[in-house]
């Protein structure tokens, strides 16, 4: 009997054996991705890139996983080009997109828009970055991770890249001396710097309050405050009893709500700025915030034991929350610590937080003009200013400051 020559099959046998060995990793990855798509964690998930020949061999596994998790898939040989990934990563390779509708349609719409912009040469700059972010959201990436990818592949930077190391809240007073007496004697805050036209007070740790003289500030004093300062403390009842004894004006009395996300009361300073004394509790709203607060050590004021603060929240008020949130997440690079629905809290420094409030629901209302500025202390302010000059619209910046979507001035 003539012996068959099977040497021509060896390459195929080798290819299939390699596929069986190497695809176990890819199979595990896309199975977990498909499960996340099914659960709604990711609108779209992308498989690892493979050559056309490898993808041909891999397709039965794709179909199996798609059926197992009830998700659709698209074999994509020309993944859209964005700033999230270097173009060479998928050059001449194919990927599988897993999705549930309408996410697949959203991807195709995005791809069509990008191709149209590329055709007329306008897929550049801010527009390219905007559509790159849109693709990142389709992939279920958090904004902080999208920022990281943009920074890896472009000249994009957020404020975090320049080292945030302190926050200073600037308020303005007709009677600066009276304000200083109030904060040092009634609240026991320490003066860390004093000049003719300002007093810098340490609230707690790296969070400071700057009392500025209204005269010569460029403000009229008629502007609405549109700001509140939350002083986070475990000594809520002690502070409440003390301020009542000192006859400090109380705007909202102490509210205790068992099982609620926070308790607190609101006092008023000599010229109308609101001070919210607040204690946060374990609650679905605060699942990120509470571990952060538990790491902080209370700082005792000059009033002594029982009069301490853990941190602060600067509450700002907006007519339109979405642009405000995008500014904080995309430009400043802050991450969300608490979500109260109509109010969001973002970690700014170790002891300070930035709070965005819907101006229709908060203690204050939105105003185009406001008697407040936020200063962020940076390790590398020079490079940040150069970055602003190159990237920020002229209408929103001046010198070493920047206006956000609600008109609040941020100093650096």
N, C-alpha and C positions, 0 to 999 in steps of 0.2 A: 504494500500500500504506500502510495506516494505521500511523503511528509509535507504538510502545508507550511508555506512560508508566511508567518504572521507578523513579520517585522514591520510592515506598514501600519499595523495597529498600535505599535508601541507608543508613538506620540500621543494618540488619543487616550490610551490607557493612562499615560503619565499625566495628561491634562486633567482627566477626570479624578485621578487620585489626588492631585494637587488641589482641585476644586473642593473635594470632600474635606481635605485637611484645612485649607485656608478659609473656606466659607463658613466654618463653624463659628468663627468670631463675628463675621458679618451677619450671619443668621441670628445670633444672639442679640446683636445691636438692633437690627431692624425689628425683631420681635418685641423688644422693650419699647422701641419707638412707636410701633403700631398700637401697643397697649396704651401708651400715653395719648395717642390720637383718639382712640376709642373712649378714654376717660375724659377727654376734653382738656387735657393739660396742654397739649400742643395742637394748634390748628393744622399744621403741616409738619411732617418729619421727613428728613432726607437720609437715604442710605449712604454708606460709604461709596465713593466713586470706583467704578470698575471699567475695564476695557469692554468693547462690544462683545468679544468672544467670551469673556468671563460672565458678562451679564446674560448672554444666551443660555449659559449653563445654570445660572442662578435663578432664572425666571420661574421654574417650578416651585422653588422655595418661596419666592415672592408671592406667587398665587396661593400657596398653602397658608402663609401668614395672613394675607389679605382676607381670605375666607374665614380663618379662625377668629379674627377680631372684628369682622364686619366692616372693614374700611376699604376705600377705593385706593387705586394706585395709578401712577403715571410713570411710564418709562421715559425719562428725559435725557436726550442726547445733547441738548443745548440749554443748560441751566442759565437762568438770567444772570447777567453780569452786574454785580453791585460792589460796594466798598466793604462788605462784610468778609469776603474771602478773596485772596489773590486769584486772578484769572487762571493762572497756571495749575491751580489745584484740580480743576476739572477739565483741563484742555485735553481734547480727544478722548474723554472718558464719559461714561454714562452714570446716572443716578436714578434711584426710584424715589418718587414722592408719594408718601402715604397721607391720606386726608379723608375727611368727610365733607360733603357739600354743605355750605357754599364755598368752602375754603379753596377747593380746586378751581372754581370759577374766579375767585379773587386772585389766585396765582396767575391764571391766564390773562386776566385783565391787566395785572401789573406788568407782565411780560410784554403785552401789546403796547402799553404806554411807554415802556423803556425802549422798545424797538423803534417806535415812532420818534422819540426824542433823539436816539442815536442817529437816525436817518437824516435829521436836519441839523445835527451837530450841537444840540442843546442839552445833551445828557452830561452835564458838568456841574461843578460847584455845589451850591446849596440844594439845587433840584436833585442832583444825583444822591446827595446825602439823605434828603427827605425820602426818596424812594428806597434807598438802602435800609433806612429805619422801618419803612413799611414792610419790606421783606422780612426783616428781623422780627417784627411783631407777628407776621404770619407763621414764623417758625416757633413762636411761643417764647422768644428770648426776653428776659427782663431788660429794662432800659440800661441798667448798669453794665450788663454783658454786651449789649449793642455798642455802648460807648467804648468798651475795651476793644472790640473788634475794629471799630472805626479808627481808634488810636493806633492799632497795630498796622493798619493798611493805608492810612492817610495822615494828613497833618492835623486832624481833629484832636482837640484837647478839651477836657472839662476842668472845673475849678479844683477838683480833687487832685489833679495831676500836679498842681502847684503847691500843695501842702497846706491845707486849712489847719490853723493852730490856735485860733481864738475868735470870739465874736463880741462885737461891741454894738449895743443898741443906743442910738443917739436920739435924745428928746430935747425939746427947746422950751426955755422958760423966760418969762418976763422978770421974775424975781428969782435969780439963780441962788442967792444965799438962803432964801426960805426953802427952796427945794433941797439944798444940801443939808440943812438942819433936819428936815423931815426924814430923809433917807439915812442919815447917820445916827440920829437920836431915836426916831420911832422904829426904824427897822434894823438899826445896828450894823449897817453896811460900812465897810472899810474904804477909806479914800486911798487910792494908789497913785493918783496924780492930780495936781490942781494947778490951774493957770487962771489968769484974770477972767477969761471968758468960758471956762469949762471945768468940770469936776468929773474925774473918772472913778467910779465905784466898782469894787469887785462884788458881784452877786454870789458866785460860787465857782471855784476852779477857774476854767478858762472862759467864763461868761461874765461880761462887764456891762454896766450901764453908764452912759456918758451924759451928764447934765450940761447942756449948752446954753449960753446966754442968747436970748432971742435977738437982741440988738446986734446988728452987724452980721447976722447969719444968712441974710437973703430971704428969710421968711417974714411974713407979716404978722403971724400969730393968729390970724383968722382962719387958717387952714384947719380942716377937721383932723382929729388925731388919727383915726383909722388904724389903731394899733392897740394891742393889750399885751401885757407881760405876765406870763404864768410863772409863779415861783413854786417849784415842786418841793414838797416838804412832807415829812412824817409827823410833824408837830402841828397839825392843822388846828386842833382845839386850842392849844396854847397860844398860837398866833391870833386866833379869833378873839379870845378873851382879852389878850393884851391890847389889840387895836381898838376894841370897844372901850377899854379902860382909858386909852389915850385919846378917845373921842375922834378917832379917824373916821371919815365918812365911809359908810358901807353901802355899796350900791345893791349888792345881792347878798342876803344873809346866808349863813352856813347851811348847806344842804347835805344831809346824810342819807344815802340811798343804799341800803344793804343789797349786795349782789350786783350793784351797778359798776360801770367802768371807772368812775372817779367821784370823789367828793370835793367840795370846795366852797369858797365864798369870794366875793370881789370887793376890793377896797378902791378908794379914789385918792390920788395924790393931790398936792396943793393946787395944781393947775389943770386937773381933769384927766390925767392919764390913768388908765385902768390897770389895777394890780390884782391878778387872780391867784389866790393861794389854793393849791390843788394837790391832792393825793390820788395817785392812780392805783388800781387794783387789777388782779388777774381777771381777765375778761377776753372774749374773742376779739374785741377791738385792739387789745394791748398785748397780744401774744409775742410780738417782736420787741415791744417797748419794755415790758417788765424785766426780762433778763438783763437788758442794758441798764436799767435803773438799779437793779440789785447789785450790780458791780460797782456802783458809785458809793463813796463815803460821804456822809453828811458833813457840811462845813458849818461850824457854829459861828453865829454873828457875835458882835461885841455885847449883845444883851445877855449872853451866857447860855448855860445848859438849857435845852428845851426850845431853843430858838435857832433852828438850823435849816439849811436848804440843800437839796440834792442836785438840782438842775433847773433849767429855765426853758420856757417855750415862748418865742416871739410870735404872736398871732397877727397875721396880716389879712386884710379883707379884700375880696375880689368880686368883680361883676361877672367875670367869666373864669371859671376854675381851670378849664382844660389848658389854656395857654400858660397859666401860672404854674400848673403842675409840670408841663413840658419844660419850662424854664428851669425849674428846680432840679428835675431829673436829668435833662439833657445838657444844660449849660453849666449848672453848678455841680452836677454829678452826685447829688445827695441821694440817700436811700430812705424808703418809707419805713417808719417805725410804728405808726398807728393810723388807723383809718376809721373815722367816726361818721363816714358817709358824707356829710356836708363840711367836714373839717379833716384835713390830712396833716400828719406830723412827720417831719423829716429830721434825721440826725445830722447836725451841723458840726459840732465839736464834741469832745468828751462829755461836757456838762450842758451843752446848749442844743436846742432843737428849734426848727423853723416850722411854724404852723400856718397852713393856708385855710382860710375860712370863706365860705359862701357869704357874700356881703348881705344877702337877703335873710340870713338866718342867725348871724352871730350877734354879739353884744354891740358891735359897731357896724357901720354900713360902709359900702365902697364909696370912695371919693377920688376924683381925678387928681386933686391936690391933697397932700397930707403932711403933717408936722412930725415927720419921723424919717430917719435914715438907718440903714443896716450896714455895719462895717464888718468885713471879714478879714482877719489877720492871716497873711500868707507867709510861708517860708521863702517863697520865690516870687515876690510881687512884680519885679521887673519883667521877667518873661511873660507873665500873665497880661500885663499892660500891652506889651508888644503883640501878643496874640489877639487881644481885643481890637487893637488898631487895624490888624490885618483881616479880621473876620467879622466883627460886629458892625451892624448898620450905623452910619453916622447919626441917625435920628435917635438912637437909643443910648449913645455913650458920650461921655465928656471926661477929659483928663483921666483920672484913676477911678472913675465911677461908671455905673451902668444902670439903666432903668429897665425893670422887668415889664412883663405884659400888663401889670396893673398900675404902672407908674411909680412904683417904689424905687427909691434910689439905693443901690448897693455900692458901698465904697470898698476899695481894696487897698 
